[in-house]
Amino acid sequence: MTFEVSHRTTYTYRKPVLQSEHLVYMTPRSGLRQTVLRHSLLIEPAPSGNVALTDYFGNSSAILSIDDEHTELIIHARSTVEVHPPGPPMVALSTVWEQVASKARGENGELDITVLEFVSASRHTKIVREAIDYARPSFPPQRPVLEAALDLTQRIYNDFTFDDTATDISTPVSHVLHERRGVCQDFAHVAITCLRSLGLPARYVSGYLLTYPPPGLEKLKGADASHAWISVWAPELGWVDFDPTNGIMPANEHITVAHGRDYDDVSPISGVLLGGSKQEMSVAVDVTVVS
């Protein structure tokens, strides 16, 4: 399938911003599962500097420098992406999870730092007792790692309620586990914390998901949103995606932008300002099927 993605973010400030610097992750990745056919980034006011770079994890990003005084900033990314998913993996035939944890730690003498770094805890995935207790029922002895990860994903989908008023990006995983409410970023962090608590490599994935309007209603312009899910590592397959918000393994309706240890590594827009006051942000995302 081929998609057009429009992601428009508008910041307004009560007082003028004199100067600002922004790090932007809004360029989809090209790889085995998808190909980026076109991408553009429109910034108003026009930046004095726009430096494209590839980060440590292989994600495309940009550093923007805005030197003009402004009370409004618009960052509008437009992309055309072709998604060509692989066939569904045989999750029940994957390596048992204990062996994956052992291999990830290099206990067989073969240490891969690109895997090990996704076992370590990060700011949003600090290991807590609640995560270990929640993970255990999905990981009995000798269960295939991908089968267990899918079970964990589906349990999060069934046990947690999507509530965009319940948390913000600073809410710790322990609170989300206790309240059983949050958004896709929270559910991704919960899943990653559970997996890493057992020594299993898991990474955070940011991107977009094609959504559908309620029956009989038209899809509202700008009503889509950015999305987050996870990848789990298996020796024989590499990284395999799971979506705990929807209880599924992503196929052809998930569009990957970036991956990292947690949200902090791939936040769509971050930065620093000189001046400004009472910032307000609005986001409009559209994901449209082209073919």
Backbone bond lengths (Angstrom), bond angles and torsions (degrees), N, CA, C in turn:
res aa  C-N    CA-C-N  psi(-1)  N-CA   C-N-CA  omega(-1)  CA-C   N-CA-C  phi
1 M - - - 1.460 - - 1.525 109.60 -
2 T 1.320 115.03 149.04 1.458 120.63 177.71 1.524 108.83 -117.12
3 F 1.336 116.26 133.38 1.458 122.12 -175.79 1.529 110.58 -122.52
4 E 1.322 115.15 148.79 1.455 121.51 164.11 1.523 107.76 -108.38
5 V 1.325 114.85 130.61 1.462 120.81 -178.25 1.522 108.93 -119.91
6 S 1.324 116.17 128.62 1.459 122.50 173.63 1.524 107.47 -118.92
7 H 1.330 116.16 123.36 1.477 121.40 -179.44 1.527 106.63 -129.23
8 R 1.315 115.50 105.21 1.471 121.78 -175.06 1.532 109.24 -115.52
9 T 1.314 116.39 120.69 1.463 122.30 178.95 1.528 108.90 -116.90
10 T 1.317 115.88 129.74 1.464 121.55 -179.53 1.522 109.62 -121.57
11 Y 1.325 115.88 125.21 1.462 122.30 174.13 1.531 108.26 -107.47
12 T 1.319 116.54 133.58 1.463 120.66 173.15 1.532 108.23 -122.91
13 Y 1.343 115.29 145.62 1.461 121.08 -175.31 1.524 109.19 -128.41
14 R 1.328 114.59 141.76 1.473 118.83 179.99 1.519 110.70 -68.38
15 K 1.343 116.30 -37.47 1.454 121.66 177.28 1.522 109.22 -118.12
16 P 1.327 118.43 154.00 1.468 120.46 -175.90 1.530 112.97 -61.24
17 V 1.317 115.03 141.06 1.457 122.20 169.25 1.523 106.86 -89.00
18 L 1.319 117.00 126.76 1.463 120.87 -177.11 1.527 111.66 -84.05
19 Q 1.329 116.05 -33.60 1.457 120.69 -179.14 1.522 107.94 -160.84
20 S 1.340 116.89 147.41 1.466 119.35 178.12 1.526 110.83 -151.12
21 E 1.324 114.59 154.24 1.462 123.17 174.98 1.519 107.35 -127.55
22 H 1.340 117.02 136.95 1.460 120.84 -176.69 1.527 110.47 -136.19
23 L 1.339 115.08 140.41 1.458 122.20 171.60 1.518 106.99 -106.55
24 V 1.339 116.78 124.22 1.465 121.89 -171.13 1.527 110.49 -121.04
25 Y 1.338 115.33 127.68 1.468 122.41 172.05 1.525 108.04 -116.94
26 M 1.325 116.99 88.78 1.462 120.99 -178.18 1.525 111.64 -137.43
27 T 1.333 116.81 13.15 1.460 121.63 178.81 1.518 109.55 -102.01
28 P 1.328 119.74 115.72 1.469 120.57 178.87 1.532 112.05 -59.14
29 R 1.317 115.80 151.50 1.458 122.13 178.76 1.524 110.19 -82.49
30 S 1.307 116.36 145.50 1.465 121.91 167.02 1.521 108.13 -99.73
31 G 1.322 116.61 141.01 1.454 120.83 -179.37 1.510 110.54 -173.84
32 L 1.329 115.98 -158.55 1.462 120.31 -177.71 1.523 111.62 -63.86
33 R 1.342 116.69 -32.88 1.469 119.68 -172.84 1.520 113.33 -92.55
34 Q 1.324 118.15 -17.60 1.453 119.07 -178.46 1.522 111.05 -156.14
35 T 1.342 114.60 156.30 1.463 122.02 179.10 1.520 108.40 -127.19
36 V 1.326 117.02 128.50 1.461 121.36 176.76 1.523 108.02 -86.55
37 L 1.327 116.63 114.79 1.463 121.73 -178.16 1.528 111.51 -85.70
38 R 1.329 116.74 -38.00 1.475 121.42 178.88 1.524 108.55 -150.08
39 H 1.330 115.27 149.71 1.469 120.08 174.88 1.517 108.20 -154.70
40 S 1.332 115.74 138.54 1.460 120.97 175.32 1.515 109.28 -143.10
41 L 1.318 115.24 154.46 1.455 121.59 -179.96 1.529 107.88 -133.17
42 L 1.330 116.15 115.80 1.461 122.76 179.20 1.525 109.24 -104.76
43 I 1.330 117.00 126.63 1.463 121.40 -178.85 1.522 108.64 -124.47
44 E 1.329 116.71 130.42 1.458 122.71 175.87 1.535 108.61 -129.77
45 P 1.342 118.88 123.63 1.467 127.33 -0.82 1.525 111.58 -68.90
46 A 1.328 114.36 156.51 1.462 120.36 -177.17 1.528 110.40 -60.23
47 P 1.325 118.04 134.68 1.467 120.16 -178.58 1.522 112.02 -74.36
48 S 1.305 115.50 149.49 1.467 120.01 173.30 1.518 110.80 -79.42
49 G 1.326 115.72 -20.61 1.457 120.63 176.69 1.518 110.09 -141.09
50 N 1.336 116.40 137.47 1.467 121.94 178.76 1.523 106.86 -143.70
51 V 1.316 115.93 97.88 1.458 121.66 -174.32 1.523 109.60 -107.44
52 A 1.324 116.88 115.69 1.463 121.34 176.06 1.516 109.26 -83.77
53 L 1.323 115.77 139.93 1.458 119.14 178.97 1.520 110.02 -151.06
54 T 1.322 115.06 162.61 1.457 122.69 174.81 1.521 107.52 -111.70
55 D 1.330 116.95 126.20 1.458 119.79 -174.25 1.531 111.58 -83.98
56 Y 1.317 116.05 -176.19 1.454 122.85 -176.67 1.526 112.69 -56.87
57 F 1.340 117.39 -34.84 1.456 122.16 -177.09 1.529 113.22 -89.42
58 G 1.334 116.88 4.38 1.452 120.26 179.94 1.514 114.65 85.79
59 N 1.340 117.82 11.40 1.456 121.72 178.10 1.527 110.99 -83.53
60 S 1.323 116.43 145.57 1.458 121.33 174.68 1.522 109.36 -84.66
61 S 1.318 116.50 134.44 1.461 120.95 179.07 1.518 109.38 -144.98
62 A 1.323 115.50 175.62 1.463 120.48 179.11 1.520 108.71 -144.26
63 I 1.326 116.18 142.55 1.460 122.44 173.62 1.521 107.47 -107.58
64 L 1.328 116.24 119.74 1.461 122.56 -176.91 1.519 110.05 -108.10
65 S 1.324 115.82 135.89 1.460 122.04 174.50 1.526 108.25 -117.08
66 I 1.345 116.37 120.75 1.464 121.87 179.94 1.521 107.83 -111.60
67 D 1.307 117.07 112.01 1.465 120.94 -177.68 1.517 113.07 -101.51
68 D 1.346 117.49 -14.42 1.458 120.22 179.39 1.534 110.60 -79.58
69 E 1.318 116.55 138.76 1.463 120.74 175.09 1.530 109.24 -62.05
70 H 1.330 117.08 135.60 1.466 119.13 -177.23 1.525 111.32 -154.94
71 T 1.326 115.48 152.83 1.462 122.14 174.13 1.522 110.94 -113.07
72 E 1.325 116.38 -0.38 1.461 121.45 176.35 1.519 108.94 -144.92
73 L 1.330 116.25 137.59 1.462 122.09 176.61 1.513 108.17 -129.07
74 I 1.333 116.16 128.49 1.466 121.80 178.16 1.524 108.35 -117.78
75 I 1.321 116.23 127.24 1.463 122.30 173.56 1.525 106.93 -122.38
76 H 1.326 115.76 112.80 1.467 121.25 -172.78 1.531 109.33 -122.58
77 A 1.323 115.87 111.17 1.468 121.98 177.79 1.521 109.38 -100.77
78 R 1.339 115.27 133.98 1.470 120.72 175.79 1.521 108.42 -128.38
79 S 1.324 115.95 132.69 1.464 120.61 -175.73 1.518 110.27 -140.74
80 T 1.324 115.19 147.74 1.454 122.44 169.57 1.521 106.90 -118.23
81 V 1.327 115.95 121.27 1.460 121.05 -171.35 1.520 109.78 -130.63
82 E 1.323 115.39 132.46 1.460 121.66 174.92 1.533 108.59 -101.38
83 V 1.320 116.23 122.34 1.462 121.40 -178.72 1.519 108.63 -105.36
84 H 1.314 115.21 126.76 1.469 120.63 179.51 1.520 108.31 -134.20
85 P 1.342 115.87 83.36 1.464 120.22 -173.08 1.517 112.75 -69.87
86 P 1.327 117.31 149.73 1.463 120.26 173.52 1.519 110.08 -73.06
87 G 1.311 116.97 169.69 1.452 120.77 175.53 1.517 110.43 -64.73
88 P 1.341 117.49 155.79 1.460 120.16 -178.29 1.528 111.42 -63.14
89 P 1.331 118.32 131.35 1.461 119.86 179.83 1.525 111.21 -70.99
90 M 1.311 116.21 151.75 1.462 121.52 176.70 1.528 107.48 -81.97
91 V 1.324 115.68 89.62 1.462 120.28 -171.46 1.524 111.99 -61.24
92 A 1.326 117.03 -32.48 1.459 120.10 -177.14 1.523 112.61 -72.80
93 L 1.346 117.30 -11.93 1.462 120.85 -178.80 1.522 112.15 -101.33
94 S 1.330 117.83 3.28 1.458 120.65 179.70 1.533 110.32 -73.38
95 T 1.325 115.30 165.67 1.459 122.27 179.99 1.527 110.89 -62.17
96 V 1.332 117.34 143.29 1.463 119.98 179.54 1.528 109.20 -63.82
97 W 1.310 115.92 148.48 1.460 120.75 -168.09 1.525 113.03 -64.59
98 E 1.318 118.88 -33.88 1.458 120.11 179.32 1.531 111.07 -62.21
99 Q 1.331 116.37 -39.16 1.467 120.29 179.01 1.528 111.34 -69.35
100 V 1.334 116.44 -35.31 1.463 119.87 177.07 1.527 110.41 -64.16
101 A 1.330 116.72 -44.98 1.465 120.59 178.77 1.525 110.53 -61.15
102 S 1.320 117.05 -41.40 1.464 121.34 179.40 1.523 111.20 -65.34
103 K 1.325 116.53 -43.38 1.462 120.93 -179.98 1.522 111.17 -66.92
104 A 1.326 116.87 -39.01 1.467 120.44 -179.53 1.524 111.44 -63.40
105 R 1.322 116.54 -32.20 1.466 120.60 179.14 1.522 112.87 -83.87
106 G 1.331 116.04 -1.85 1.456 119.81 177.87 1.515 114.07 74.98
107 E 1.341 117.50 25.16 1.459 120.30 -177.03 1.522 112.99 -70.96
108 N 1.336 117.21 -14.16 1.466 120.86 176.18 1.523 111.65 -92.46
109 G 1.333 115.88 6.86 1.462 120.24 178.97 1.510 114.50 91.14
110 E 1.350 117.74 -1.18 1.469 122.26 179.38 1.530 108.48 -115.55
111 L 1.311 116.27 95.11 1.462 121.00 -176.99 1.521 110.36 -97.04
112 D 1.343 116.93 124.74 1.460 123.17 177.78 1.524 107.75 -113.34
113 I 1.329 116.21 106.35 1.462 120.15 -175.41 1.519 111.79 -63.55
114 T 1.347 118.36 -27.74 1.467 120.65 179.93 1.523 111.63 -70.91
115 V 1.315 117.39 -16.26 1.463 122.10 173.20 1.528 109.92 -95.81
116 L 1.330 116.74 -46.31 1.458 121.37 -177.09 1.525 112.26 -58.03
117 E 1.334 117.69 -35.80 1.465 119.44 -177.30 1.528 112.55 -65.17
118 F 1.331 117.75 -17.19 1.461 120.78 177.51 1.524 112.58 -96.29
119 V 1.323 115.87 7.25 1.463 121.13 170.66 1.525 109.93 -93.78
120 S 1.318 116.22 -30.53 1.464 121.40 -175.61 1.531 111.66 -70.32
121 A 1.324 115.79 144.50 1.459 121.01 177.96 1.521 110.38 -67.93
122 S 1.337 116.46 151.19 1.463 122.89 176.57 1.530 108.26 -127.15
123 R 1.321 117.12 -176.80 1.472 119.93 -174.41 1.520 112.40 -57.85
124 H 1.339 117.01 -40.66 1.461 120.65 -177.55 1.522 113.06 -92.88
125 T 1.326 118.56 -1.16 1.467 120.79 -176.44 1.528 111.01 -130.44
126 K 1.325 116.99 39.80 1.458 120.98 177.66 1.533 109.58 -65.61
127 I 1.331 115.83 133.30 1.454 120.44 -175.79 1.525 110.32 -68.87
128 V 1.325 116.37 127.52 1.463 122.52 177.68 1.521 108.73 -129.82
129 R 1.323 115.93 154.52 1.462 121.64 -177.64 1.523 111.24 -56.50
130 E 1.330 116.61 -38.60 1.460 120.44 -178.27 1.530 112.03 -60.36
131 A 1.335 116.32 -35.42 1.464 119.88 -179.89 1.525 111.12 -69.77
132 I 1.312 117.15 -41.53 1.472 120.48 178.00 1.523 109.89 -62.05
133 D 1.337 116.61 -45.38 1.463 120.59 -179.54 1.524 111.41 -63.66
134 Y 1.335 116.64 -38.79 1.464 118.96 -179.54 1.529 110.91 -70.55
135 A 1.321 117.76 -35.62 1.460 121.15 -176.56 1.520 112.87 -71.58
136 R 1.313 118.35 -34.92 1.463 122.78 -169.02 1.530 115.16 -52.62
137 P 1.336 121.20 -44.33 1.465 119.09 -178.50 1.534 114.28 -59.33
138 S 1.326 117.58 -25.60 1.468 120.89 179.39 1.526 112.36 -83.70
139 F 1.343 116.68 -12.16 1.453 120.35 -172.60 1.537 112.13 -126.40
140 P 1.336 117.05 63.20 1.460 118.43 172.91 1.529 109.56 -68.67
141 P 1.316 117.83 165.29 1.468 119.99 -178.26 1.521 113.08 -54.93
142 Q 1.339 115.38 135.32 1.459 124.06 171.36 1.538 114.28 68.38
143 R 1.311 117.12 22.50 1.473 118.96 176.55 1.518 109.24 -84.38
144 P 1.340 119.01 138.59 1.471 121.11 176.45 1.527 111.07 -56.59
145 V 1.330 116.46 136.86 1.458 120.76 -170.76 1.522 113.03 -62.05
146 L 1.338 118.37 -40.59 1.463 119.65 -178.04 1.528 111.53 -73.98
147 E 1.320 117.24 -33.09 1.455 120.49 174.81 1.524 110.05 -64.15
148 A 1.329 116.30 -42.13 1.464 120.46 178.34 1.523 111.38 -66.72
149 A 1.346 117.00 -40.76 1.466 120.72 179.38 1.525 111.01 -64.00
150 L 1.322 117.38 -39.42 1.463 120.39 177.64 1.522 110.18 -64.84
151 D 1.331 117.18 -41.11 1.459 120.60 178.02 1.526 110.83 -62.10
152 L 1.347 117.12 -42.85 1.463 121.24 177.22 1.517 110.45 -61.11
153 T 1.335 116.08 -44.90 1.469 121.54 179.51 1.522 111.12 -57.91
154 Q 1.318 116.99 -45.11 1.460 121.06 -177.26 1.523 111.69 -72.14
155 R 1.330 117.21 -31.22 1.466 119.73 175.56 1.525 110.41 -67.17
156 I 1.329 117.72 -41.77 1.474 120.04 177.29 1.523 109.95 -61.14
157 Y 1.325 116.33 -42.94 1.471 120.74 178.65 1.527 111.03 -59.05
158 N 1.335 117.63 -41.38 1.464 121.65 -176.99 1.527 112.88 -79.84
159 D 1.329 117.42 -31.52 1.467 120.96 -172.19 1.520 113.97 -91.75
160 F 1.329 117.57 -21.79 1.466 121.25 -174.06 1.525 110.28 -109.98
161 T 1.335 115.83 150.00 1.468 122.44 -179.43 1.513 109.77 -109.16
162 F 1.327 116.32 131.78 1.472 120.39 175.80 1.515 108.62 -72.24
163 D 1.337 116.05 121.22 1.466 121.93 -177.67 1.520 107.87 -149.72
164 D 1.339 116.01 105.07 1.466 119.47 -175.26 1.528 113.22 -78.85
165 T 1.334 117.32 3.94 1.457 120.59 174.79 1.536 112.22 -105.07
166 A 1.319 116.87 -4.35 1.467 120.46 -170.67 1.522 113.53 -84.59
167 T 1.332 117.94 -24.16 1.457 121.06 -172.86 1.524 110.37 -143.11
168 D 1.338 115.11 168.64 1.452 121.67 164.10 1.520 106.77 -133.59
169 I 1.325 117.43 -178.06 1.457 119.50 -172.10 1.526 112.29 -66.92
170 S 1.329 118.15 -14.84 1.464 120.58 179.21 1.523 112.85 -91.00
171 T 1.341 118.00 -4.49 1.462 121.15 -178.02 1.526 110.63 -68.08
172 P 1.345 118.59 125.88 1.466 119.93 -177.69 1.523 112.49 -73.34
173 V 1.321 115.35 156.89 1.465 121.65 179.64 1.521 111.17 -58.94
174 S 1.326 117.84 -37.53 1.462 120.48 -179.03 1.526 111.57 -58.94
175 H 1.341 116.73 -37.43 1.469 120.70 178.26 1.532 110.34 -68.11
176 V 1.323 117.11 -43.10 1.465 120.60 179.82 1.526 110.20 -63.50
177 L 1.326 117.33 -41.37 1.470 121.00 178.48 1.529 110.83 -63.36
178 H 1.315 117.14 -35.79 1.461 120.17 -179.50 1.521 111.97 -74.66
179 E 1.332 116.73 -44.21 1.463 121.12 -175.07 1.524 112.61 -83.94
180 R 1.349 116.52 -23.20 1.481 122.55 -178.92 1.531 111.68 59.11
181 R 1.326 116.38 38.45 1.456 121.76 178.60 1.527 108.45 -142.68
182 G 1.346 115.95 151.83 1.454 119.51 177.11 1.510 110.62 161.92
183 V 1.337 115.19 -159.09 1.463 121.85 -179.70 1.531 108.51 -124.38
184 C 1.330 115.70 -175.86 1.457 119.83 -172.27 1.530 112.69 -59.09
185 Q 1.342 117.17 -38.23 1.465 119.11 178.13 1.531 111.03 -61.52
186 D 1.337 116.18 -40.08 1.461 120.13 178.89 1.526 111.34 -64.39
187 F 1.317 116.87 -45.18 1.464 120.32 -177.51 1.527 110.80 -66.86
188 A 1.338 116.57 -35.14 1.462 119.59 175.25 1.525 110.37 -64.93
189 H 1.319 117.24 -43.59 1.463 120.57 179.08 1.527 111.58 -65.09
190 V 1.331 117.31 -38.29 1.469 120.52 176.83 1.525 109.87 -61.46
191 A 1.334 117.35 -48.75 1.463 121.04 -178.70 1.522 111.30 -61.55
192 I 1.331 116.40 -44.25 1.472 119.99 -179.68 1.525 110.67 -63.95
193 T 1.330 116.91 -42.89 1.461 120.42 179.05 1.519 111.07 -61.12
194 C 1.323 116.84 -43.06 1.464 120.88 178.47 1.531 110.72 -60.60
195 L 1.325 117.16 -45.93 1.453 121.30 -178.58 1.524 111.94 -66.42
196 R 1.315 116.92 -46.08 1.464 119.99 -179.83 1.522 111.62 -67.13
197 S 1.325 117.35 -27.72 1.464 119.73 178.23 1.522 111.08 -64.33
198 L 1.325 117.31 -21.06 1.462 122.64 177.55 1.527 112.00 -100.95
199 G 1.336 116.32 7.52 1.460 120.66 178.76 1.505 114.34 82.52
200 L 1.338 117.45 18.87 1.461 121.39 -176.57 1.532 110.90 -100.69
201 P 1.335 118.08 138.86 1.465 121.27 179.65 1.532 111.39 -72.85
202 A 1.324 115.92 128.51 1.462 121.25 178.28 1.519 107.96 -146.74
203 R 1.323 116.51 140.60 1.454 120.13 -179.24 1.529 110.90 -127.93
204 Y 1.307 115.47 156.98 1.462 124.50 -179.28 1.532 108.45 -89.39
205 V 1.333 116.43 136.30 1.465 121.83 179.76 1.521 109.37 -123.75
206 S 1.334 116.76 129.23 1.463 121.17 175.30 1.519 109.14 -108.06
207 G 1.317 116.01 151.65 1.458 118.81 179.02 1.514 111.60 173.14
208 Y 1.314 115.10 -146.87 1.462 121.96 -177.66 1.523 109.30 -135.23
209 L 1.329 115.10 157.28 1.463 122.25 178.51 1.521 108.86 -133.96
210 L 1.329 115.96 129.56 1.457 119.68 174.64 1.525 109.04 -64.59
211 T 1.323 116.51 127.31 1.464 121.22 179.25 1.521 110.18 -116.53
212 Y 1.325 114.72 162.19 1.461 121.10 -176.97 1.524 109.60 -124.34
213 P 1.355 117.80 142.84 1.468 120.14 178.28 1.525 110.10 -74.34
214 P 1.331 117.29 163.28 1.471 119.97 174.16 1.526 110.34 -58.45
215 P 1.326 118.48 152.23 1.473 121.81 -179.77 1.522 111.70 -52.71
216 G 1.333 114.98 131.80 1.455 120.85 177.00 1.508 114.95 86.59
217 L 1.330 117.69 -5.01 1.454 120.72 -179.09 1.518 110.99 -113.52
218 E 1.331 116.22 149.86 1.458 120.40 176.62 1.518 110.42 -79.56
219 K 1.319 114.76 151.14 1.454 119.57 177.08 1.521 109.06 -70.75
220 L 1.328 117.06 128.25 1.461 121.45 -178.07 1.519 110.29 -79.67
221 K 1.312 115.82 137.23 1.455 120.64 178.98 1.528 109.93 -65.92
222 G 1.328 115.86 131.97 1.451 120.99 178.87 1.515 114.76 79.25
223 A 1.338 117.09 7.85 1.465 120.20 -173.82 1.520 113.43 -88.18
224 D 1.340 118.12 -8.61 1.457 120.05 176.91 1.534 109.05 -74.40
225 A 1.312 116.36 178.59 1.471 119.78 -178.36 1.510 109.46 -150.43
226 S 1.323 115.60 161.11 1.456 118.46 170.96 1.523 108.08 -68.17
227 H 1.330 115.75 160.69 1.464 119.94 -172.73 1.525 108.93 -137.07
228 A 1.322 115.74 165.06 1.463 120.87 177.76 1.517 109.52 -142.93
229 W 1.326 116.00 143.15 1.454 121.75 175.65 1.525 107.71 -149.27
230 I 1.332 118.17 -163.72 1.455 120.48 -174.99 1.526 110.63 -133.42
231 S 1.332 115.08 163.98 1.463 122.50 169.02 1.518 108.33 -125.46
232 V 1.323 116.01 141.65 1.465 123.01 177.64 1.522 108.20 -118.50
233 W 1.323 116.20 140.43 1.466 120.84 -176.10 1.516 111.52 -94.53
234 A 1.337 115.14 131.73 1.461 122.42 172.69 1.524 107.31 -127.97
235 P 1.340 119.28 135.36 1.466 121.41 -173.39 1.523 114.50 -55.98
236 E 1.328 116.64 -36.96 1.457 119.72 -174.46 1.521 113.50 -84.43
237 L 1.327 118.47 -15.58 1.466 121.32 -174.99 1.523 113.53 -123.61
238 G 1.310 117.79 -16.62 1.457 119.81 -173.10 1.518 109.84 82.94
239 W 1.337 116.20 -140.79 1.469 121.31 -175.18 1.522 111.04 -89.14
240 V 1.327 116.21 128.75 1.466 123.33 -177.64 1.530 108.23 -122.87
241 D 1.330 117.14 131.91 1.467 122.53 -173.33 1.527 112.82 -86.22
242 F 1.345 114.32 144.79 1.464 123.12 173.83 1.526 108.15 -139.42
243 D 1.334 116.64 142.29 1.468 121.77 -178.86 1.526 109.09 -116.38
244 P 1.336 118.66 96.51 1.473 119.88 -178.08 1.525 114.15 -69.41
245 T 1.327 118.34 -22.05 1.468 120.12 178.11 1.515 111.27 -66.78
246 N 1.337 116.31 -32.69 1.460 121.02 -177.31 1.521 113.71 -115.23
247 G 1.327 117.32 -1.13 1.456 120.85 176.21 1.513 114.28 67.31
248 I 1.344 117.40 32.89 1.460 120.76 -175.45 1.529 110.55 -134.90
249 M 1.325 114.71 168.63 1.453 121.36 167.92 1.527 107.04 -97.91
250 P 1.330 119.26 120.12 1.463 121.50 -177.53 1.522 112.45 -53.78
251 A 1.338 114.57 139.37 1.471 120.53 178.53 1.516 108.68 -120.80
252 N 1.331 117.12 -102.89 1.466 119.00 -174.12 1.519 113.84 -109.65
253 E 1.340 119.25 13.13 1.465 120.60 -179.77 1.527 112.20 -117.86
254 H 1.323 117.65 7.00 1.458 122.71 174.98 1.528 109.20 -106.34
255 I 1.320 116.94 131.93 1.462 122.90 -178.54 1.524 107.89 -116.76
256 T 1.316 117.17 116.60 1.461 121.82 -175.08 1.528 111.42 -84.53
257 V 1.324 115.77 132.53 1.461 121.59 173.47 1.522 110.51 -101.72
258 A 1.332 117.24 -52.04 1.467 120.10 -174.37 1.513 110.05 -157.48
259 H 1.325 116.17 162.38 1.462 120.00 172.21 1.522 110.06 -139.43
260 G 1.334 114.45 153.63 1.456 121.17 -178.57 1.510 110.31 -165.00
261 R 1.341 116.13 -163.21 1.465 120.15 -178.20 1.528 111.43 -75.70
262 D 1.336 117.36 -35.97 1.457 122.74 175.62 1.524 108.40 -162.07
263 Y 1.329 116.58 -169.49 1.463 121.31 -175.63 1.522 112.66 -57.28
264 D 1.322 117.38 -36.15 1.467 120.36 -176.04 1.526 112.35 -58.77
265 D 1.333 117.50 -32.05 1.461 120.40 -178.10 1.523 112.87 -72.43
266 V 1.343 117.69 -22.53 1.472 119.99 -170.34 1.524 112.67 -134.90
267 S 1.328 117.54 23.23 1.460 120.55 177.38 1.526 110.02 -52.18
268 P 1.347 118.95 130.34 1.464 120.23 -175.65 1.524 113.72 -53.44
269 I 1.334 116.99 -44.30 1.468 121.06 -179.91 1.523 108.50 -142.48
270 S 1.320 116.51 128.70 1.460 121.79 172.58 1.521 107.27 -139.63
271 G 1.321 117.34 168.07 1.459 117.73 179.78 1.506 113.61 167.09
272 V 1.319 114.40 -172.99 1.462 122.05 179.26 1.524 108.55 -132.26
273 L 1.350 115.36 148.89 1.464 121.46 -177.30 1.517 110.28 -125.45
274 L 1.322 115.01 148.10 1.460 122.27 167.74 1.524 106.15 -111.94
275 G 1.331 115.89 111.22 1.454 119.97 -174.69 1.516 110.50 96.09
276 G 1.332 116.03 -162.29 1.455 120.62 -179.52 1.517 111.97 80.70
277 S 1.334 116.25 160.68 1.460 121.87 179.33 1.517 108.66 -164.84
278 K 1.344 115.99 142.99 1.473 121.81 176.72 1.536 111.19 50.31
279 Q 1.309 114.75 64.16 1.467 120.82 179.55 1.522 110.99 -67.57
280 E 1.323 116.63 136.11 1.461 122.82 171.46 1.524 108.51 -124.81
281 M 1.334 116.32 141.88 1.454 121.07 -177.17 1.526 110.06 -126.71
282 S 1.318 116.22 138.53 1.464 121.46 172.12 1.523 108.50 -129.87
283 V 1.315 115.54 143.03 1.470 121.47 -176.62 1.518 109.37 -129.41
284 A 1.327 115.97 133.61 1.465 122.01 175.37 1.527 108.66 -128.38
285 V 1.321 116.02 119.76 1.472 121.58 -178.53 1.519 109.20 -121.99
286 D 1.325 116.37 132.73 1.467 122.25 174.67 1.517 109.10 -127.28
287 V 1.326 116.02 127.59 1.462 122.77 173.78 1.519 107.39 -117.53
288 T 1.327 117.16 117.14 1.466 122.50 -173.44 1.509 110.24 -124.74
289 V 1.308 116.47 136.26 1.459 121.71 177.35 1.533 108.64 -79.19
290 V 1.328 116.51 126.00 1.466 122.27 177.89 1.522 109.65 -93.98
291 S 1.315 115.73 -46.48 1.472 120.37 179.72 1.508 109.80 -157.87
